[in-house]
Amino acid sequence: MIEVFLKTNPVEELEKEAPEDRLPILLIVIAMVVILSAVVLTIHLYIGLNAMRAAKGMKYSRGYYAFAIILLIFTVLGLFSYREGLKDVDNIDTTIAAMLVDLTTIYILAVTVISTRRIRSIKKKEPGELDK
């Protein structure tokens, strides 16, 4: 994911520099990974917890639906970044594993979006219409 944002592999860049120059850059890269991971985890938790609340009929934040759609779009677009990784025979197993994780995320987000739409349409119907 860092490669997508930075358009380069930070580990390869660090290998080109002298050992004493690597530490500050390495710490920055690690901090970026930790911050980005925390943000992504927070968004996933926000979507998941609010979707569960909506499904149970509890009070929930409506913004989760928009975040789910945005995250779904970005994840689908992120699949195009695997083209280069599939050409590299040495790392193809890692690329395929990452693709499977992203495909699973796409499936979960799509089901969340579809289920949210269904819940909203059911709530709009009158009680007598549900039996039909």
C-alpha positions in Angstrom: 0.0 0.0 0.0 2.9 2.3 0.7 4.2 1.7 -2.8 0.9 2.9 -4.2 1.1 6.2 -2.3 4.8 6.8 -2.7 5.2 5.3 -6.2 8.4 3.6 -4.9 9.5 0.9 -2.5 10.9 2.6 0.6 12.9 -0.5 1.5 14.8 -0.4 -1.8 15.5 3.3 -1.4 16.9 2.7 2.1 19.3 -0.1 0.8 20.9 2.5 -1.5 21.9 4.8 1.4 24.7 4.5 4.0 23.7 2.7 7.3 24.0 5.9 9.4 21.6 7.7 7.0 19.0 5.0 7.2 17.7 5.3 10.7 15.8 8.7 10.4 14.2 7.6 7.2 13.4 4.2 8.6 11.7 5.8 11.6 9.6 8.0 9.3 8.6 5.1 7.2 7.6 3.1 10.2 5.6 6.0 11.6 3.8 6.4 8.3 2.9 2.7 8.3 1.7 2.8 11.9 -0.4 6.0 11.3 -1.8 4.7 8.0 -2.7 1.4 9.5 -4.4 3.1 12.5 -6.5 5.2 10.1 -7.5 2.3 8.0 -8.4 0.2 11.1 -10.4 3.0 12.5 -12.4 3.4 9.3 -13.1 -0.4 9.1 -14.2 -0.4 12.8 -16.4 2.6 12.2 -18.1 0.9 9.2 -18.4 -2.5 10.9 -19.7 -1.3 14.2 -22.3 1.0 12.7 -23.4 -1.6 10.2 -24.0 -4.0 13.1 -26.0 -1.4 15.0 -28.1 -0.7 11.9 -28.8 -4.4 11.4 -29.9 -4.7 15.0 -32.2 -1.7 14.8 -30.1 0.3 17.3 -29.0 3.9 17.0 -26.2 4.3 14.5 -24.3 7.0 12.5 -25.4 7.3 8.9 -22.0 8.3 7.7 -20.8 4.7 7.7 -22.6 4.0 4.5 -20.7 6.8 2.6 -17.4 5.6 4.1 -18.2 2.0 3.0 -18.9 3.2 -0.6 -15.7 5.3 -0.7 -13.6 2.5 0.8 -15.1 0.0 -1.6 -14.2 2.3 -4.6 -10.6 2.8 -3.4 -10.2 -0.9 -2.7 -11.4 -1.9 -6.2 -9.1 0.8 -7.8 -6.3 -0.6 -5.7 -6.5 -4.0 -7.4 -4.9 -2.4 -10.5 -1.7 -2.0 -8.6 -1.2 -5.7 -8.5 -0.5 -5.9 -12.3 3.3 -5.4 -11.7 3.4 -7.7 -8.8 1.9 -10.6 -10.8 4.7 -10.2 -13.3 7.4 -10.8 -10.7 7.7 -14.6 -10.3 9.7 -14.3 -7.0 6.9 -12.4 -5.2 3.8 -13.8 -6.9 2.7 -15.7 -3.8 2.7 -12.6 -1.7 0.9 -10.6 -4.4 -1.8 -13.3 -4.7 -2.2 -13.4 -0.9 -2.6 -9.6 -0.8 -5.1 -9.8 -3.7 -7.2 -12.4 -1.8 -7.3 -10.1 1.2 -8.4 -7.2 -0.9 -11.0 -9.3 -2.7 -12.4 -10.4 0.6 -12.6 -6.8 1.7 -14.4 -5.9 -1.5 -16.9 -8.7 -0.9 -17.5 -7.6 2.7 -17.9 -4.0 1.8 -20.3 -4.8 -1.1 -22.4 -7.0 1.2 -22.5 -4.1 3.7 -23.6 -1.6 1.1 -26.3 -3.9 -0.3 -27.6 -4.8 3.2 -27.7 -1.2 4.2 -29.8 -0.4 1.1 -32.1 -3.3 1.9 -32.5 -2.3 5.6 -33.4 1.3 4.5 -36.0 0.0 1.9 -37.6 -2.3 4.5 -37.8 0.6 7.0 -39.6 2.8 4.4 -42.3 0.2 3.8 -45.4 0.2 5.9 -45.9 -2.7 8.3 -48.6 -4.3 6.2 -46.4 -4.3 3.1 -43.8 -6.6 4.6 -46.1 -9.6 4.4 -46.4 -9.4 0.6 
